[in-house]
Amino acid sequence: MTRSGHQKMLDILQRIAERARDDHPYLGARMAGQSPDQLAEQATDDTLDPADKWVLHLQAGQADLYLGNLQSGIDHLLKAYETVPETPGARTRLNFELGVAYMRLGETQNCCARETPEACILPIRGEGRHSRQKGSKQAIKYFEKVMRARPRSQTEVIEVHLAAQWLLNIAYMTLGKYPDEVPQEFLIPPESFESEIDFPRFKNVHPHLGLNTFNLAGGAIVDDFDGDDFLDIVASTWDTAGQIRFFRNDGDGTFSDRTEQSGLLGLFGGLNMVHADYDNDGDPDVLVLRGAWLGEQGQHPNSLLRNDGDGTFTDVTFDAGLGRVHYPTKTAAWGDYDNDGDLDLYVGNETTPEMTAPAQLFRNNGDGTFKDVAGAAGLEEALFAMGAVWGDFNDDRHADLFVSAVGDNRLYRNNGDGTFSNVAPEMAVTEPQNSFPAWFWDFDNDGTLDIFVGASSGPVGVLALNPFGVGTYSPNAYMRSLQKAWNPEMMALYRGKGTGAFENVARERNLRYPAQPMGANFGDLNNDGFPDFYLATGNVRYSELRPNVMFLNRNGNDFVNVTMSGGFGHLQKGHGVSFADLDNDGDLDVYVQMGGAFPGDKFSNALFENPGFGNHWITVELVGRRSNRSAIGARVHVEVEENGARRSIYRHINSGGSFGANPLRQTIGLGKATKVRLLEVFWPTTGRTQVFRDVAADQAIQIVEGQDRYTELRVRRITLGR
């Protein structure tokens, strides 16, 4: 039965891939309703009004560009120039589109064609500069035309003129001519491309590892999938004909593509993935999420990939009861909401005016199958869900659920009787209205869970409008008035107050950057015991060429943007993010799945290697017995003595944020402490706490629920790329 279910999934995904070639709204040849050639053919009709001709050529050009036919797309846009009306708005729009098209040509001929560690890393320097310069030079020509035109509205200023200014400065940077040759009136201050503090640079070592992942947007999971204590990588793509990939860590600094040997061949698509040991057999399984952003056309099945323990996977979606109905989704979360020792699954779906897609809560039956109990639990809401995470915010041992959504976010309090109540309004956590990634964490190590919620703060022009963050005003009167008038929605940091209530402290903690995150996650970069976070940003349009951003947590007091000094400012669109110690050296590296939505917006993934900070650490792997085997929901409290003072560090076991997955084993920074004075593990299922004292630092240990002693894991340090 299991193999037939696996084959059934392969057959369905193959049919979806075949249909998508023509009809997919982002990937298909007729994404504009007609193919670029059909649109161009219509434009040759001599009876057409010239105003209609230029629009058809514009549409044909945009469609060709999105399909990856860059030169053909540019040719269509140049033909549009022949008949475009002499009205400021039309010509400005066409100049902007041509600038963007040439910008993408430059990226394709340089960054995409030769993957180097510095490619597309802002500020662009060294090997990141373009050797084939036509694209950037032509982009500069058209962007300067945009900048010299008079805008007709505030919206046009943000979405066209300031976007052109931002891209103009980037184009000059790719030629090695920033800031000296940028016209002064269009120059974005060089200080805006600097970090507030010095920070060691993380090198993108992905080009040296032989990981062939040139693809579109997708998910990322890093964990040990074959039980050898080395962390492997699973990467997906939302391309309906794109293969899920399994890269095995060979333990010598290299990775092997084991996709075919692992049984994943033919399993296509997946914008996001989440993992956990749902069957409590000792190895992590994977849930693949499909159909996002496609509305009625997104009724694609998700995949539950059971890890068979020998480096292979079997799709058991239909056998497990997860394939009875298909809704478009990009978010799900594993958690044991009923404390019965196995993991349940919440899936947040996407309801649109054309399609109702209620959320699902799959209760684990303990025999490898699930039952949807969302209706009885009070979770069967028809939302456009963006992110979902479990966490016990009120410390009652029952996992609660936060769901970011279009519109009001939800905080579902677990009532302890199998039902949930939405308390988001009374807890004042409904904002932002345009939210995306989210997570529970304890950013200030006070022992109380906090919530982070990312926000879409507007198009790329907001970076030129607010180069030093929202709330820092320009000395230029016109720009200052525009900054005050255009008030973008910002990320939220809800600090738990220890009473079950929250307060948004994002502004006072210096989170004033207008990001547009999709993938995101958190982890302790410098091993000081405080979690930092990374936002993988961007939107579907080619013009959304903006850096992914890293924020360093300074002792829980505030955050500082270290994107530029740390080398994290990748300009390509980022999605799944994983913080993981891939080389077993005790500090967290950062793996990022890259690529956009359209066929012409592919890119290679990135792996930022941690250079080390000289601080101490301990890696803790928990194994549940009466609790779920993954230990999801368990809490770790570490007490250390540093510089003569004691302090506490807290971790809540999960895979991190809602878009991208960290390993379930926790690498915990200890600062300058050379040992752990006290290590406590609290298990919500039983309410029991394990206590260990005087544990040496700089080692990896395994703690089994109920056992008095821990076991040292013999993880071997490796050098990536060798």
Residue, then its C-alpha position, 0 to 999 in steps of 0.5 A: m500500500t505504501r509504495s502504491g501511495h508513493q507512486k500515486m503522488l509521483d503520478i499526480l505531481q507529473r500531471i501538475a508539471e505537465r499542465a503548468r508548462d502552459d497554464h501556470p500563472y507564474l511558470g507557464a508560457r501563457m502567464a499573461g493569458q497569451s504567449p509573448d509571441q501571440l501578444a507581439e503578433q497582435a501588436t503588428d495589426d495596423t488597425l490598432d491604435p498606437a496607444d494599444k500597440w505599445v501596451l501589447h509590446l510592453q506585455a509581450g516584453q514583460a512576459d518574455l522577461y519573466l520566462g527568462n527570454l531576456q533579449s527577446g523581452i528587451d526587444h519587445l520593450l524597445k519596439a514599445y518605445e516606437t509607439v509609446p505616447e508622449t505622456p510622462g507617465a507612459r514613457t516613465r513607466l517604459n524607461f523603468e521597465l527597460g532599466v529593470a530588464y537590462m539590470r536582470l540581463g546584467e545579473t544573468q550574464n554575470c552573477c548567475a553565469r559564474e557563481t562566486p562567493e562575492a556575487c550579488i553580495l551588497p555592497i558589491r565589490g571584488e568578484g561581485r563586479h560585472s565583467r560583462q557590463k552592457g546590462s548595467k550600463q544600459a540600466i543606468k541610461y534608462f534609470e537616469k531618464v526615470m529620475r529626470a522625469r516629473p512624478r505624477s503622484q506619491t505612489e509613483v515616487i515610491e514605486v518608480h522613481l525611488a526604486a529607480q534611484w536604488l537600482l541606479n546606485i546598485a548598477y553603478m556599484t556593479l561597474g565599480k563606479y559607486p559612489d564617485e560617478v553616480p550623479q550627486e542628485f541621485l546618490i544614496p549615501p555610502e553610509s547607508f551601505e555600511s553596518e552600524i558596528d564592525f562584524p566579522r565577515f561570513k564567506n559564502v562557501h556554497p560555490h565551493l561545495g558542489l551543491n547544484t541548486f540553481n533554481l526558483a523559490g523554495g524551502a530548506i531544512v538542515d538536520d541529520f537525516d541518516g543518523d551519522d551525526f553530520l548535518d544534511i541538507v534538503a532543498s525544495t523549489w516551488d517549480t512544479a517540475g523542480q526536483i526536491r534535493f537531498f544533499r548528504n554531508d559526507g563528513d569530509g567537508t563535501f556533500s553528495d547529491r543523494t536525491e535518486q538514491s534516497g527515493l525522492l526522484g520525481l517528487f517535484g515542487g514545494l515552496n516550504m518544508v517542515h520536519a519532525d519525527y512524526d512516527n517516533d522511530g528516531d529519524p526526522d521526516v519531512l512535510v512538503l507544502r505546495g500550491a501557495w499563491l495560486g488560488e484555485q489552481g493551487q490545489h496541489p497535494n502536500s507530501l509527508l515523506r517518511n524517513d525509512g532510517d537508511g537514507t531513503f524516504t517514502d511518500v506516505t501522504f495518502d496512507a497517513g490521511l493527509g491527502r484527502v483534500h488539497y488546499p494551497t499552502k506554504t506554512a505548517a507546524w508540528g507540535d504535540y498540542d494534546n501532550d500524548g507523546d506524538l506530534d500533531l500537525y497544523v496546516g495554514n491554508e490560503t483562502t481567497p475570494e475564489m476559494t475557501a481553504p480552511a485551516q487543518l489540525f491533524r491529530n496524530n493517531g499514534d499509528g502513522t495516521f492522522k485525523d483532521v480535528a480542526g473543526a472540533a478544536g476551533l481552528e477551522e478558520a478560512l485565513f490566508a495564512m502566512g506563517a504558523v508556529w507552536g509555543d507555550f506562551n502562558d506556561d501552562r504546559h499546553a502548546d499554543l499556536f500563533v498564525s501570521a495572516v493577511g489581515d489580523n494575526r491569530l494567537y490561539r490559546n490552548n484550552g487544555d481540552g482539545t480546543f483553542s481560543n483566539v486571544a490575539p486581540e486581547m493580547a494585542v498581537t494582531e499586527p502587522q496586517n501584512s505579515f509573513p514569517a513568524w516565530f516564538w523565541d526568548f530573545d532576552n533570556d528572561g524565561t518567557l516566550d516572545i513572538f517575532v512577526g515579519a512585515s512587508s514594508g513596501p517596494v524596494g523604493v522604501l530603501a532609497l526613501n529610508p536609507f538609515g531606517v524608518g524614523t531617521y529623517s532626511p535634511n532635504a525638506y521634500m524627502r522629509s515630508l515624503q518620509k513622514a507621509w509614507n508610513p510603511e508597516m514594520m516588523a513586530l517584536y512582541r516581548g512576553k511580559g511574564t503574565g501571558a501578555f505582550e508588548n511590541v518593543a520593535r522600535e525601542r529595540n532598534l528594529r526600524y529597517p523596512a524589510q520585505p521578508m519571506g524566508a527567515n529564521f534565528g540562531d546565535l551567530n556569535n555564541d553569546g547566548f542571545p539569538d540573532f535573526y536573518l530575513a530573506t527578503g524580496n518580492v516577485r518583481y525583478s525590480e525587487l533587488r534588495p539585500n537579505v538582512m541580518f540582525l545581531n542581538r545585543n544582550g537582549n537590549d537591542f538589535v543592530n543591523v550587521t548585514m553589510s559588514g558581515g557579508f549577508g546582503h545577498l541581493q537575490k530573493g531569499h526563501g528558506v533559511s537555516f541556522a546550523d553548525l554544518d562543520n561541527d565546529g560549535d558555531l552556526d553557519v547560515y544556509v539560504q534557499m535562493g530564487g524568485a517566482f518566475p522562470g527567469d529569476k533562478f539563482s543558486n543557494a548560499l551558505f555563509e560560513n561562520p568565521g568563529f568568535g572565540n566564545h564557548w558553546i554546548t550542543v544539546e540533542l534531546v530524545g523524548r521517550r514519554s514525550n515526542r521523540s523530537a522533543i519539540g516543545a521541551r525547554v532547555h535552561v542553561e545557567v553559566e557564570e561569566n566574568g564573575a556573574r551568573r546568567s541564564i540562557y533559554r531555548h525552546i525546542n523547535s526548528g526555528g521560524s516558519f519559513g526554513a528549518n534549523p536542526l532540532r538539536q540545539t547549539i547554545g552559545l555560552g559566551k566566555a563561560t567554560k562550563v555549564r553550572l546548571l542544565e535543566v530540561f523541562w518536558p511539558t508532556t510529563g511536567r518533569t525536569q531533568v537536572f545536570r550540573d557542571v557540564a563541560a563546554d565545547q561539546a555535543i551531548q545527548i539527553v534522553e528523557g528520564q535518564d540520569r546521565y547524558t551521553e557525549l556525541r562524538v561529532r567530528r569537526i570538518t572543514l567545508g569545501r575540502 
